Amino acid sequence: MKGEKHRIFPVHYDPGKVLFHVIVKLSDAPGSYSSVLDLIRTKVNLIGTSTYTLSDGTAIFSGFAEALSPKETAEKIRQLILRSNAAIDADVREGKDGLLIDTFHTGFAVDSADYVLMRRGGLAHVFIHISKLLGSGGEALLYDEGFTMGKWEAETLAKRFGSERVKNQAGALTGFMTAQGWGEVDGKAGPAKGEMTVFVSDCFECSMENSPRKGCNFMRGYFAGASNAIFGHEYGSKETKCVLRGAKTCEFLLTPAK
């Protein structure tokens, strides 16, 4: 099955529609989720949902929904949900003028770590601004910031999973970057000892059309910093191909320093 972007629902806009955000605290038992869906399926059309388990053994169901009747109300749906023995608590929030915003969640968490969600294009635009403002010094700054983040991320993973596991599965862990939207990342060992090539399709640094930049220096630094932390010695990092220079994918050559 072909991979897809992970859909989340912090906002939805559909003018003229009655929209609800349905939040239910459930007992984390088989059939809980379906019991709620069975109750509301004749009242709303679900646009997007997520379900996750909490540390206390309960679960949260969160769903954006469109009312099937313009006379439907948030309170009626909430009372209907509470008829389910699986529902511990429920909250239904109505959108306004076709705009529905998630006002329940307070951020994003991945593997117990807090994350910030931002548009790829917006971040790429910031990098363009830094490059324009500082010229080659801006590109050097982006490399250094990428290096700092890559080193910190690798050190954090080593604390979480163990240094040897991270070292032995460094290639597999690039899938974590792909899942986070950095780009489709893959790597292979080079012909020289310790040398590696990393391939990035759909790199986020290249996401702005007509970008004046000529390379992904943040990503170049990131791979250098991560390699430094994972393998315990310095790596040189060179971007041999880049979408910003007309290539189909970005390629980074990582070489151990002598």
N, C-alpha and C positions, 0 to 999 in steps of 0.2 A: 504494500500500500504506500502511495506517495505521501511524503510528509506535508503537513499543513501548518500554517501559523496558528499559534494558540490564541483562541478568542477569549477575551475578557470584556466585561461590560461596565465600565465606569460611567458611560454616558450613551444615550440613545435619543435620536430626534426623528419624529414622525408627525408632522403637523396634521391637526384634525383628528388625531387618535387619542383615546383615553388610555394612558399608560400607567402601569403600577410596578413598583419594586416590591417583590414578595420575599420576606426573610422569615425563615422558620428555624427554630431550635428544635432538634429532633433527638429522640433516643437513638443511639448508634446500634441499631439492631436490624437484621434482615427484614426487608419489606417496609421500613419506615418511609423511605423516599417515595416508593410507589403508592403508598397509602395517601400521601398528600397530593400527589399528581392526580390520582383517581378522583379526589374531591373537587379539584379546581379545573379539571380539563374541559368542563362544559361552560366555564365562566371566562377563561382567559386563554389566549394563544401565547405560549412561552416563546420569547425571542432569543434568549440566551440564559444559561444556568451554570451554576457551579455548586459543588457540594464538598465539604471538607470536615474532617474530624477535629474536635478540640481536645485539649489536654485533660479535660475532666471526663472524657469518655462519651460526651454528647457530640452531635454533629450540627452543622449549619447548612441549610439549603438557601441559596440566594438566586433569585430569578427575575429578569426583566420580562414583563408581560404586557400584552395588548388586550384590553377588554373586548369581549365578543359582543357586548351590549353597551351602548352609550350611557345607559342608566346604572351600570355597575358602580359600586362604591368600594373604597378601600376597607371600610369597616365590615361590610357584608362578607367580603372575601376572608378577612381575618377571622371572623366568627365561624365561618365554614371550615377553615383549616383547623381551628381548635376543637372541632368535633372528632378529629383523629386522635386515637390513643397514643400515637407516636409523637404528636406535637406537644412539646413542653411549653413553648411560647411562640408567638407569631407577631410580626409587624408588617403592615402593608402601607407603602408610601406612594402617593399619587403624584404623577408628573404635572407640569403646568405648561399650557400652550404647546403641547406636543413635545416638550423637552423633559427627559427623565434623567436625573443625575443620582448616582449612588451616594447617598448621604449616611449610609450605615457603616461602611468600611472606612478605616482610618489609615490605610496604606496597603502595602504589599509585602508578603513574607515568602521567602524561598528557603526551604530547609532550615527554618527557624531564624534566618537572617533577614533584616529589614532591607527593602529595595525601594528605589525611586523609579517611577515610570515616566518616561519623556519620549517625545516624538524623535525618531531617528533623524528626520530631516532638520528638526530644530537644533539637535546637537551638531550635526554636520554644518549647519549655518553658523553656529558659534565658532567652530574651528576655522571656517572661512574668514570670519571677522578677525580672529586672532592672527591669522596668516596675513591678511591685508594690513592690519594695524602695525604689526611688528616685523613683517617681511620674513627673511630667513631666520631671524631670531624667534619669530612666532612658531615656525616649524620646529626649531630646536626645542622650544618650550613644550610643544605638543609631544614630541618624542620623549622628553624627560618625564612629563606627566603620565604618559602611557607606560613608561618603564616603572615608575613608582607604583602605579596601580597593578600592573602585571606581577611585580614582585610581591606586593602585599596580598593579592588574591591567591597566589601560589602558596605563600606561607600560611595563609588562613586555611586553605584546603589541606595542607600538610598537618596542621594541628587537628583538623576534623577527621581526616581519614588515615593519617600516618604517612610519614615521609616516603617510605619504601613503596607503599601502595600508589601514591601519587606519581612517583618516579616510574614505576613499572607500567602504569596505565595513563601516562601523560597523553598519549595519542587519543585514547578513548575519552578523556576528559575534555577534549576540544568540542565534543558534542554538547557539553554544558553551555559553551558560548553560543553555539548554533541555536539551542533551545531558548536562549535569552534574547535572540534577535540581533546579535552582532554581525551575523553573516553565516553562510554555510562553510564551516571550518573543517579542514581535513589536513593531514600531514603524513609525511613519509621520511624514512631515514635516507640520508644522502650517501654518496659513494665514499666520502671520507669519514673517518672515525669521528663520531659525535656530531656530525653535520646533519641538519634537518631542513626540509623544505615544507612550509606551511602554505596551503592553498585556501583562499577565501573568496567564495562567490557571494555576490550581493552584499559586499562589505558596507557597513553603515556609513563609513567616512566618504563613500562615493555616492551617497543617496540623493545629493542635490544635483539636479541637472545643470549643465554649463558651469560647473565649479571651476574657478580659476586655479585651484591647487593642482599639483602634479604628482602627489604621492600621499600615502596613508601613514604619516609619521607617528601618529598616536598608536596605531596598531603595530607598527614596526617596533616602537619602544615597548609596547605591552608584551610582545613575544620575547623580546630580549630580557626584560625584567623577570618574566615568568620562568624562562629557561635558567636564568641565573639562580633563582631561588630553588627550583626543582633539582637541578643537577650539581649545584654547589660551586660553580665557577662561571666566569664571565663569558658571554656570547656576543659576537658581533651580529648585527641584524641588517640585512639589505633587502629592499623591496625590488625584486628583479622584473616584475611585471605589475601593472596597475591599470584598473579600469579608467582612472583619470588620465592615463596616457594612451588610451585606446585598446587596451587588452580586454579579453572576455572575463578574466578573473584576476585577482591580485595574488601574487606569489612572493613569499618572504623566505630568504635563505638565511639560516641561522648557523653560524660557524663558531666553534669554541676558540676563545682567544688563546694565543700561544704564550 
